[in-house]
Amino acid sequence: MRYQFPVIRHISDVLPHIEGRDEFVVAEREGYTVINYVVAMADTFNMSGSDDLTGAIRREGRGLIFDRDGNLMSRPFHKFFNVNEREETQTHAVDMSAPHVIMEKMDGSMIRPILVDGHLRLATKMGVTDVAMQAETWLAARDPSMKEWLRQCVHDSVTPIFEWVSPFNQIVLAYDEADLVYLGTRDNATGAYVMDTSCPFNRVRTYGSIEGTMGDYVARQRESEGREGDIIAFANGHRLKVKNDWYVRIHKTMERIMFDRNIVDLIVNEEVDDVMPMLPVVQANRVRNFEIRFWNAFKVKEDQLLADRDVVNQLYDNDRKRVALEYIPKLEDKADAPFIFRMLDGHNIRDLMLDHVRKSISTNTRWDQTALWLGM
């Protein structure tokens, strides 16, 4: 679908269109307000037609920033989609005769400048965050004219948009050096996109336009490796994403190891070796180090419980009542008690512990309790 970007000047232009929609947050920050979507529901970004203002406004709700008076001061990318992700982005529905350019899809974090109480700051979708402050530190060591250019953009009510890539902000792809890569500029009020030739920052790579059919192009790109994919940027500002299968596969694997409990899931189900080839070095090392810590803690706990069982057998000759009254109250961790009694029934402690761990990884809270029990 090709629609006109909505005019936005004030927070009141947006709030009525996201009222009652819990997937959007209106976050009050020190000196500014952020409107951003935190999850996409099935109908969050639907549009009934090219004149659907509510749908168009919601597609803008991915990091809009307003000043203390509610005036719009930063407008990053609108929400756009992958080829074939929605009906409007099916290959047969995309007019490839329209002027466009192919841009490399960078694998980092979106950054843009804002003014907070007169101070130039850098912000991600949720405002001034830890990642944004990494970029600020990088910028502080660069030519002062770069900050002046950013300040002028803010003064002119336009939003220059960058991708922050860094060895310390790795998503999937590893970048050797940190950089703020210029992706384009938006007019705050109208949402129009331009590429500012005066920008002093490094610019995103471009590759001309698509030759042949969109279907053929997508098929070729999805087979490529070592890069995330492409952005197809049309002259009217609308965009499409094309991610290759290699990146999607690795990104899903990265999401799988985001939480410790998911790594434990891989460990106890003996799947670590299956995912290691798909992980960048940093993440692979993290998984291996965690695996070592897990098994070390597991062995210490296993030995301790076996020692408890031997003491119980020696002192109480399997007299459960005496064990419950005399030994269990002395335990440092009362959570050990069920394991001791089940060992007395002849159960294998390793099997008991692994079963307990498997049941604990359904939520982060349950795993945190089990990790504490294991002494991790």
N, C-alpha and C positions, 0 to 999 in steps of 0.2 A: 504494500500500500504506500502511495506517495501522497503525503498530506502536508499542509502548511504548518510549520512550527508555530506554536502559540506564543503570543506576546505575553511576557511576564515582567512586571515591574515591581510588584509588591507581594508580600506573603499572602495577602488577602486574595490574590489572583489564583492561589494554589489550594489553600486550606479547604474551601468548599468541595473540591473535587476528590479529596482524600478522606473526607469526614466518614468515620465509621469503618475505615479500612485499616485493620490492625497491622497489616504488612508494612505500613509506612510509619516511620518514627519522626516526630518533631522534637528534635533534641536542642535544648537550651544550653549554650556554651558561654564562656566568659567573653561577652562582647558580640556574640552573633548567634544565629539559629540555623540549624541544619535540618533539611527535609531529605530523607533517604529511605528507600525501601530496603527491608531486611530479609524478606523472603518473597518469592514470586508465586502467588496463587494461580490457579488455572485461568482466572479471568482478570488478573491484575492489570495486564497491559492490552486487553482486548479493545478494539475500536469497531464501532458499528458502521463507520463510513469515514470518508476523508474530512467531514465537517464535525466529527465527534470531538468536541473540545475537552470533555472530561478524560477521554482516553488519551488524547494528546498530552494533556497536563500530567497525567500519571506517568507517562513515558519520560517526562522531564524530572521526575522525583527520584533522582539517583545522585544526590549530593548538592542540591541547591543550597546556597548560603545567603542569608539575609542579615542586614546590619541591625543595630539596636532598634531602629525605627521601622523595621520590616521591609526596607528597600532591598531589592535583589542586588547582590554584589558579586556573585560568582555563579556561572552556569556551565558546568562541564558537559560531557557527552550525554545526549539523550539515550534512552534505552533502545538498542537495536539488536538484531537477532542473527542466528546462524542461517546459512542457506539451508532450505528444506526443514527448518525448525517449525515454521508456521505456514499457514496456507498462503499468506501474502509473500513469503520468501521462497516458495517452491521455484525450482529452476525455470519452469515454463511460465511463471508469473512475473519474472524479472525482465524488464526491458533493457537488454544489454546494448541497445543502440544509443541509449542516453549517455552523455559524456561522463566518464568516470576515470579513476586512477586506482591502481593496486598499491596498497601500502603494507609493509611488513607489520604483522601483529606482534607487538612487543610483549614480553612476559615479565611484567613488573607490577608496580602500583601507580594508579593515576594520581597526579599531583597538579595543583594549580595555586596561584598566589591569591591572597586576600589581605585586606587591611584590617587590623584589629587595634582599635584605639590609636590609630595613626602609625602603627608598626606593621611593616611588611612581614607577613608570615606565609608559610607554605602549608597546604592542607590536602588531605586525602578526601574520600567521599564523606567521611564523618568529621572532618575538620582537622584541627591541629592534633595529630596523633604521633605516636613514637616513630612510625615510619616517615611521617612528614618531617619530623625533627632530624632524622638522618639526612634527608635531602637538604634541610636548612644548613646543617653543618658542612655539607659538601659545597653548597652555594657560597657560604661565608668565606671559603678559601679561593673563590674565583674572582675574576675581574669585576670590580664594583659596577661597571657599566651594565652587567647582566641584571643586577638587582634594580638598577635605574630603569632598564627597559621593562621589567616586570611591574615596577611601580607606575610607570606611564600607562601600561595596559590597564591596570586597575583604575587609574584616573580617567581613562577613556571609556570606562564601562564595558570592557571586553574581557573575556576569560581565555588566556593562553593555557593550553592543556598539554601536559607532559606525562611521560612514562618514566618513573624512577626505577632504574635497574641498578643492581649492586650485588657484589659477592655476598653481602650480608643480608640481602633481601631476596633470596632465591625462592622462586615459586617452583618451576621445573627446570628451566634453562639456567645454566651457569654463565654469568657475565664476569669477565676478568676484571673490569674496571667499573666504578660507579659513574653514572651519568644521568642527567635530566634530558631526555630526548623529546624534542618538540614535535607534537602531533597535529597541532592546528589551533585555531582561535575561534571563539564564538562570541557573537554579539549578545550581551546580557539580556537585552529587551526582546529582540526578535528571534534569537537563536540561530541566526545565519552563521555559516561557517566560512572562514577564509584561511589561506596559508599566508602568513605575514612574512614577506621576503626580508624584512629588517631584523628578524629574530636572530640574536647572537648565539643561540644555543645550537647544538647538533640537531639535525632534523631526521625524522624517520625515513627509512629507505623506501623509495617508490620504484615500481616496476612497469610503468606504462599501463596499458589497458589489456583487457582479455581478448585474445584472438580465438576464433572458433566459437563453439557453443558453451554456454554456462555449464552444462552437464559434463562436457569433456574436461573443462578447466577444473571443476570440483573433483572429478575422479583423479586427475593428475596430482592435484595438491594434497589430497588425502593420503597419497602414498609416500609423500616426502617425509624426511626425518631430520632431526636436529634443529627444528624451528617450530613455533607454535602454529603458524598459519598466516593468513592474509586478512586485511580489511579492504573491501571494495567500497571506495568512497565516491559517491556520485556528486556531480557539480551542484545539485540542489541541496546537498548536506546529508541526505539519507545514506545509510551505510549497511553493509552486510558483513558477517564474519564467516570465514572459512577456516576451520581448524583441521589439522591433519590427524589421522588415526593414531599415529605414534604419540603425539602430545596428549590426546584425550586419554589414551591408555595409561600413560604415566601419571597424568593428573589425577585420575581416579585412584591409582595406587597411592599417590601422595595423600589424598583425602583419607584413604584407608588407614594410614599410619599417623593421622593428625593427633589422635588421642592415645595415651599409653595403653588403655584397655584394648584398643584395636591391635596394637603390636602383640600384646599378650595372647589375643585370639590367634594370631599367626603362629606364635611360638607353640602353644599347647596343641594346635592342630597340625603342627609340622609343615607349615606353609611358608616359612621365612625364605627358604631357598628359591621358592617359586617367584617371589616378588623382587628379590635382590637385583636381578639383571635389569629391572625396569626403573630402578631408583638412581638419582644422581648420587655422587660420591658422598656428599655431606649427609644426606638422609640415610644412605646405606650404612654409613658408619654409626649414625645414631641408633639405627635398629640393631646392629650387631652389638654395640655397647650395652644397649638396654637388655638384649637377650642374655649377655654375660651376667649382668647384675641380677636379672630375674632368676637364673638358674643357681647362682651363688646363694641368693637369699632363700630360694626354695630348699637347697641342700642343708643349709644351717637350720631351717625350721624343721625339716624332715628328721635330721639327727637329734634335735632337741626333743621332738615328740617320741621318737624311738627310745631315747634315754628315759623319758617319763614312763613309758610303758614298762621298761625293764625294772625301774624302781618300784612301780606298782605291783608287778608280778612278784618281786622279791619280798616286799614288805607285807603285802596284803593277800597274797595267794588267791587272787581273783575274787576277793570278797568285795562285791560292788558297794555294799552299804558302807563299809569302812572307807573305801576309796572316796565315796561321795562326801562322807562326813569329815574325814581326816586329811585327805590329800588334795582334793579339788580346791578347798578354801585357801590353800597355800600357793596355788598357781599364780604366777605373775600376770598371765593373760587368761582370763576365764573362758575365752573363745577356744582354748585348747581342749577343754573338757570333753566335748562330743567326740573328738578324734581319739582321745585316750580310751573312752568306753567302746568305741567301735573297733579299735585294735584288739581290745580284750575279747571281742566277738570273732576275731580271726581275720578281719579285713586288712588289706594291704594299705599301709599308710600313704604310699605314693599315689595309688589310685584314688584314695579318699581326698588327698590334697588337690590333685588335678581336677577332680570332679567339682570340688569347692571353687577352684579358680574359674572354671568354665561357667559356673552359675553366677559368678560375681562380675562378669564383664558385660552385663546387659546395660549398665549405666555407669557413668563416671563416679558417682557417689559410692556405689557398691564396690567398684574396683579400688577406690581410695581407701576404703575400710580394709579390704583384703591386702592391699599393698602395705598398710600399716601393720597388719597381723604378720605379714611375711618379714617385716623389718626392712623394707625397701626405702 
